[in-house]
């Protein structure tokens, strides 16, 4: 009944970092087993080999730089020509990036598979779901006031969700400006490439938060930092697109420029 790593990609990623999962404690493994699936990954090469982009670290900056160094893209954005990345579901990377609960020694299983008793037996429930569906059992092991916990979760998720919408608005403005600039035959090619680079980065940073399934709760400070940077990159993309087309009107915000004008 020992907890083990079953995914070769996870074992390879840990080994590349000089880590041997067989030496981990049981409590550590109660999080690591979730990393078999709940992670960012991509399919490498013509054989589409499952790979975790962790060679330089599991934080967002290291993962993004990994893809940059590799020159990898999942798809190309229509009408802008931007090489895009599609995030998966990086719960493990988010939670282990210095979150409050992780630093306190809490595992994924403590919250999502809390211990239950049946007679004299104590075991982790395998009815895996949100801790908010049974807060007394999942959160009550550490928190006396579960009503406060629920309220705090709601506050955090509302803040992250609202911030994410603001980031989306910035990305939409960047895309709209880029479409118009790309359609301009006189646009500066070098500035367009810089704008595409900022678009790619903004979109991936936003997508990492969107694809992670806690609306920021697994690591609120980290999520808000990533969204702030994504917004910054998006506005830089918009500015560079405006400069490329020599068109200050593209710096306006809002969805008015959602479609490039007919040529």
One Martini backbone bead per residue (centre of mass of N, CA, C, O) as a GRO file, in nm:
protein
  263
    1UNK     BB    1   0.050   0.066   0.008
    2UNK     BB    2   0.255   0.235  -0.124
    3UNK     BB    3   0.347   0.529  -0.235
    4UNK     BB    4   0.372   0.615  -0.592
    5UNK     BB    5   0.529   0.649  -0.896
    6UNK     BB    6   0.376   0.606  -1.235
    7UNK     BB    7   0.498   0.840  -1.402
    8UNK     BB    8   0.762   0.879  -1.608
    9UNK     BB    9   0.764   1.192  -1.632
   10UNK     BB   10   0.794   1.245  -1.329
   11UNK     BB   11   1.053   1.091  -1.275
   12UNK     BB   12   1.225   1.248  -1.482
   13UNK     BB   13   1.181   1.532  -1.358
   14UNK     BB   14   1.300   1.469  -1.078
   15UNK     BB   15   1.577   1.366  -1.172
   16UNK     BB   16   1.661   1.638  -1.315
   17UNK     BB   17   1.655   1.767  -1.004
   18UNK     BB   18   1.780   1.545  -0.800
   19UNK     BB   19   1.530   1.354  -0.733
   20UNK     BB   20   1.412   1.096  -0.493
   21UNK     BB   21   1.110   0.959  -0.425
   22UNK     BB   22   1.201   0.713  -0.235
   23UNK     BB   23   1.288   0.940   0.001
   24UNK     BB   24   1.021   1.021   0.070
   25UNK     BB   25   0.775   1.096   0.254
   26UNK     BB   26   0.454   1.032   0.305
   27UNK     BB   27   0.361   1.327   0.307
   28UNK     BB   28   0.494   1.402   0.040
   29UNK     BB   29   0.342   1.180  -0.129
   30UNK     BB   30   0.050   1.314  -0.082
   31UNK     BB   31   0.144   1.508  -0.330
   32UNK     BB   32   0.310   1.366  -0.556
   33UNK     BB   33   0.085   1.177  -0.668
   34UNK     BB   34  -0.064   1.421  -0.806
   35UNK     BB   35   0.178   1.472  -1.021
   36UNK     BB   36   0.097   1.257  -1.230
   37UNK     BB   37  -0.137   1.486  -1.341
   38UNK     BB   38  -0.132   1.779  -1.179
   39UNK     BB   39   0.008   1.932  -1.453
   40UNK     BB   40   0.245   2.047  -1.656
   41UNK     BB   41   0.260   1.978  -2.018
   42UNK     BB   42   0.407   1.798  -2.303
   43UNK     BB   43   0.472   1.705  -2.649
   44UNK     BB   44   0.757   1.556  -2.770
   45UNK     BB   45   0.800   1.547  -3.072
   46UNK     BB   46   0.696   1.315  -3.304
   47UNK     BB   47   0.618   1.108  -3.061
   48UNK     BB   48   0.480   1.256  -2.823
   49UNK     BB   49   0.639   1.294  -2.554
   50UNK     BB   50   0.591   1.292  -2.230
   51UNK     BB   51   0.648   1.621  -2.071
   52UNK     BB   52   0.809   1.804  -1.823
   53UNK     BB   53   0.893   2.161  -1.771
   54UNK     BB   54   1.144   2.119  -1.512
   55UNK     BB   55   1.455   2.162  -1.557
   56UNK     BB   56   1.446   2.479  -1.417
   57UNK     BB   57   1.164   2.437  -1.288
   58UNK     BB   58   0.816   2.505  -1.151
   59UNK     BB   59   0.796   2.782  -1.216
   60UNK     BB   60   0.672   3.003  -1.440
   61UNK     BB   61   0.943   3.121  -1.545
   62UNK     BB   62   1.086   2.849  -1.603
   63UNK     BB   63   0.876   2.727  -1.792
   64UNK     BB   64   0.878   2.949  -2.004
   65UNK     BB   65   1.184   2.934  -2.068
   66UNK     BB   66   1.181   2.649  -2.168
   67UNK     BB   67   1.003   2.706  -2.418
   68UNK     BB   68   1.186   2.920  -2.540
   69UNK     BB   69   1.443   2.746  -2.575
   70UNK     BB   70   1.278   2.534  -2.756
   71UNK     BB   71   1.055   2.665  -2.949
   72UNK     BB   72   0.766   2.620  -2.845
   73UNK     BB   73   0.433   2.521  -2.978
   74UNK     BB   74   0.080   2.463  -3.004
   75UNK     BB   75   0.001   2.737  -3.159
   76UNK     BB   76  -0.162   2.981  -3.377
   77UNK     BB   77  -0.267   3.295  -3.397
   78UNK     BB   78  -0.500   3.442  -3.560
   79UNK     BB   79  -0.384   3.737  -3.735
   80UNK     BB   80  -0.089   3.746  -3.564
   81UNK     BB   81   0.129   3.495  -3.545
   82UNK     BB   82   0.130   3.371  -3.264
   83UNK     BB   83   0.310   3.166  -3.056
   84UNK     BB   84   0.147   2.930  -2.862
   85UNK     BB   85   0.035   2.836  -2.531
   86UNK     BB   86  -0.096   2.546  -2.346
   87UNK     BB   87  -0.229   2.496  -2.060
   88UNK     BB   88  -0.317   2.284  -1.818
   89UNK     BB   89  -0.293   2.153  -1.468
   90UNK     BB   90  -0.099   2.325  -1.218
   91UNK     BB   91  -0.138   2.238  -0.909
   92UNK     BB   92   0.139   2.150  -0.806
   93UNK     BB   93   0.301   2.408  -0.873
   94UNK     BB   94   0.130   2.601  -0.708
   95UNK     BB   95   0.135   2.470  -0.422
   96UNK     BB   96   0.472   2.447  -0.419
   97UNK     BB   97   0.505   2.782  -0.445
   98UNK     BB   98   0.488   2.879  -0.134
   99UNK     BB   99   0.249   2.806   0.016
  100UNK     BB  100   0.096   2.807   0.313
  101UNK     BB  101   0.024   2.502   0.329
  102UNK     BB  102   0.289   2.381   0.232
  103UNK     BB  103   0.472   2.519   0.452
  104UNK     BB  104   0.292   2.359   0.683
  105UNK     BB  105   0.267   2.045   0.564
  106UNK     BB  106   0.048   2.023   0.365
  107UNK     BB  107  -0.151   1.817   0.175
  108UNK     BB  108  -0.362   1.733  -0.065
  109UNK     BB  109  -0.502   1.496   0.098
  110UNK     BB  110  -0.590   1.651   0.353
  111UNK     BB  111  -0.825   1.801   0.180
  112UNK     BB  112  -0.926   1.587  -0.059
  113UNK     BB  113  -0.844   1.323   0.156
  114UNK     BB  114  -0.956   1.286   0.430
  115UNK     BB  115  -0.972   1.154   0.722
  116UNK     BB  116  -1.127   0.849   0.829
  117UNK     BB  117  -1.364   0.654   1.022
  118UNK     BB  118  -1.396   0.282   1.081
  119UNK     BB  119  -1.392   0.234   1.367
  120UNK     BB  120  -1.050   0.152   1.400
  121UNK     BB  121  -1.023   0.279   1.123
  122UNK     BB  122  -0.781   0.473   0.932
  123UNK     BB  123  -0.848   0.679   0.637
  124UNK     BB  124  -0.850   0.784   0.314
  125UNK     BB  125  -1.059   0.926   0.128
  126UNK     BB  126  -1.191   0.844  -0.217
  127UNK     BB  127  -1.379   1.105  -0.218
  128UNK     BB  128  -1.294   1.322  -0.443
  129UNK     BB  129  -1.300   1.675  -0.348
  130UNK     BB  130  -1.400   1.953  -0.237
  131UNK     BB  131  -1.359   2.085   0.079
  132UNK     BB  132  -1.637   2.254   0.073
  133UNK     BB  133  -1.824   1.989   0.098
  134UNK     BB  134  -1.638   1.916   0.386
  135UNK     BB  135  -1.514   2.129   0.608
  136UNK     BB  136  -1.512   1.984   0.881
  137UNK     BB  137  -1.318   1.758   0.779
  138UNK     BB  138  -1.100   1.908   0.598
  139UNK     BB  139  -1.059   2.182   0.789
  140UNK     BB  140  -1.113   2.097   1.100
  141UNK     BB  141  -0.825   1.985   1.173
  142UNK     BB  142  -0.718   2.310   1.192
  143UNK     BB  143  -1.001   2.461   1.184
  144UNK     BB  144  -1.249   2.589   1.391
  145UNK     BB  145  -1.361   2.807   1.171
  146UNK     BB  146  -1.536   2.723   0.890
  147UNK     BB  147  -1.686   2.980   0.813
  148UNK     BB  148  -1.434   3.148   0.771
  149UNK     BB  149  -1.304   2.975   0.555
  150UNK     BB  150  -1.522   3.007   0.341
  151UNK     BB  151  -1.506   3.315   0.327
  152UNK     BB  152  -1.206   3.328   0.248
  153UNK     BB  153  -1.224   3.171  -0.014
  154UNK     BB  154  -1.428   3.358  -0.155
  155UNK     BB  155  -1.251   3.612  -0.149
  156UNK     BB  156  -1.013   3.503  -0.309
  157UNK     BB  157  -1.168   3.408  -0.566
  158UNK     BB  158  -1.288   3.683  -0.636
  159UNK     BB  159  -1.022   3.836  -0.673
  160UNK     BB  160  -0.903   3.656  -0.894
  161UNK     BB  161  -1.137   3.669  -1.096
  162UNK     BB  162  -1.132   3.980  -1.135
  163UNK     BB  163  -0.837   3.996  -1.224
  164UNK     BB  164  -0.867   3.810  -1.471
  165UNK     BB  165  -1.059   3.993  -1.628
  166UNK     BB  166  -0.861   4.230  -1.653
  167UNK     BB  167  -0.654   4.066  -1.811
  168UNK     BB  168  -0.833   3.992  -2.050
  169UNK     BB  169  -0.875   4.281  -2.149
  170UNK     BB  170  -0.577   4.330  -2.218
  171UNK     BB  171  -0.551   4.098  -2.425
  172UNK     BB  172  -0.768   4.192  -2.618
  173UNK     BB  173  -0.630   4.459  -2.687
  174UNK     BB  174  -0.373   4.331  -2.801
  175UNK     BB  175  -0.503   4.167  -3.026
  176UNK     BB  176  -0.642   4.399  -3.174
  177UNK     BB  177  -0.383   4.558  -3.234
  178UNK     BB  178  -0.231   4.331  -3.383
  179UNK     BB  179  -0.423   4.287  -3.617
  180UNK     BB  180  -0.388   4.571  -3.737
  181UNK     BB  181  -0.079   4.572  -3.764
  182UNK     BB  182  -0.053   4.317  -3.947
  183UNK     BB  183  -0.241   4.448  -4.179
  184UNK     BB  184  -0.001   4.644  -4.204
  185UNK     BB  185   0.236   4.685  -4.454
  186UNK     BB  186   0.403   4.926  -4.280
  187UNK     BB  187   0.490   4.772  -4.054
  188UNK     BB  188   0.705   4.696  -3.805
  189UNK     BB  189   0.858   4.394  -3.777
  190UNK     BB  190   1.013   4.408  -3.507
  191UNK     BB  191   0.776   4.512  -3.330
  192UNK     BB  192   0.589   4.276  -3.391
  193UNK     BB  193   0.763   4.057  -3.258
  194UNK     BB  194   0.751   4.184  -2.977
  195UNK     BB  195   0.444   4.173  -2.951
  196UNK     BB  196   0.418   3.865  -2.974
  197UNK     BB  197   0.590   3.797  -2.726
  198UNK     BB  198   0.394   3.937  -2.525
  199UNK     BB  199   0.143   3.779  -2.598
  200UNK     BB  200   0.246   3.497  -2.529
  201UNK     BB  201   0.309   3.556  -2.228
  202UNK     BB  202   0.037   3.663  -2.134
  203UNK     BB  203  -0.132   3.412  -2.209
  204UNK     BB  204   0.020   3.201  -2.036
  205UNK     BB  205  -0.012   3.334  -1.760
  206UNK     BB  206  -0.318   3.333  -1.766
  207UNK     BB  207  -0.359   3.023  -1.824
  208UNK     BB  208  -0.236   2.910  -1.567
  209UNK     BB  209  -0.463   3.022  -1.385
  210UNK     BB  210  -0.709   2.906  -1.544
  211UNK     BB  211  -0.614   2.592  -1.538
  212UNK     BB  212  -0.619   2.620  -1.248
  213UNK     BB  213  -0.850   2.457  -1.001
  214UNK     BB  214  -0.881   2.727  -0.760
  215UNK     BB  215  -0.893   3.027  -0.812
  216UNK     BB  216  -0.603   3.069  -0.639
  217UNK     BB  217  -0.607   2.921  -0.353
  218UNK     BB  218  -0.341   2.752  -0.348
  219UNK     BB  219  -0.198   3.058  -0.440
  220UNK     BB  220  -0.274   3.376  -0.425
  221UNK     BB  221  -0.013   3.545  -0.462
  222UNK     BB  222   0.082   3.401  -0.717
  223UNK     BB  223  -0.165   3.455  -0.896
  224UNK     BB  224  -0.155   3.769  -0.880
  225UNK     BB  225   0.129   3.801  -0.992
  226UNK     BB  226   0.078   3.670  -1.268
  227UNK     BB  227  -0.152   3.862  -1.357
  228UNK     BB  228   0.010   4.122  -1.343
  229UNK     BB  229   0.217   4.035  -1.558
  230UNK     BB  230   0.019   3.980  -1.784
  231UNK     BB  231  -0.088   4.266  -1.807
  232UNK     BB  232   0.181   4.394  -1.874
  233UNK     BB  233   0.239   4.234  -2.135
  234UNK     BB  234  -0.019   4.320  -2.284
  235UNK     BB  235   0.042   4.627  -2.287
  236UNK     BB  236   0.305   4.597  -2.441
  237UNK     BB  237   0.181   4.473  -2.693
  238UNK     BB  238  -0.001   4.712  -2.759
  239UNK     BB  239   0.222   4.926  -2.781
  240UNK     BB  240   0.392   4.785  -3.003
  241UNK     BB  241   0.167   4.779  -3.214
  242UNK     BB  242   0.131   5.086  -3.230
  243UNK     BB  243   0.423   5.142  -3.316
  244UNK     BB  244   0.432   4.965  -3.571
  245UNK     BB  245   0.174   5.140  -3.698
  246UNK     BB  246   0.165   5.432  -3.608
  247UNK     BB  247  -0.102   5.403  -3.388
  248UNK     BB  248  -0.240   5.552  -3.111
  249UNK     BB  249  -0.537   5.427  -3.114
  250UNK     BB  250  -0.436   5.136  -3.008
  251UNK     BB  251  -0.429   5.235  -2.691
  252UNK     BB  252  -0.697   5.176  -2.647
  253UNK     BB  253  -0.959   5.072  -2.451
  254UNK     BB  254  -1.135   4.795  -2.518
  255UNK     BB  255  -1.357   4.638  -2.779
  256UNK     BB  256  -1.353   4.816  -3.043
  257UNK     BB  257  -1.083   4.647  -3.165
  258UNK     BB  258  -1.167   4.342  -3.223
  259UNK     BB  259  -1.172   4.438  -3.527
  260UNK     BB  260  -1.047   4.469  -3.816
  261UNK     BB  261  -1.045   4.664  -4.065
  262UNK     BB  262  -1.120   4.707  -4.370
  263UNK     BB  263  -0.908   4.713  -4.669
   0.00000   0.00000   0.00000
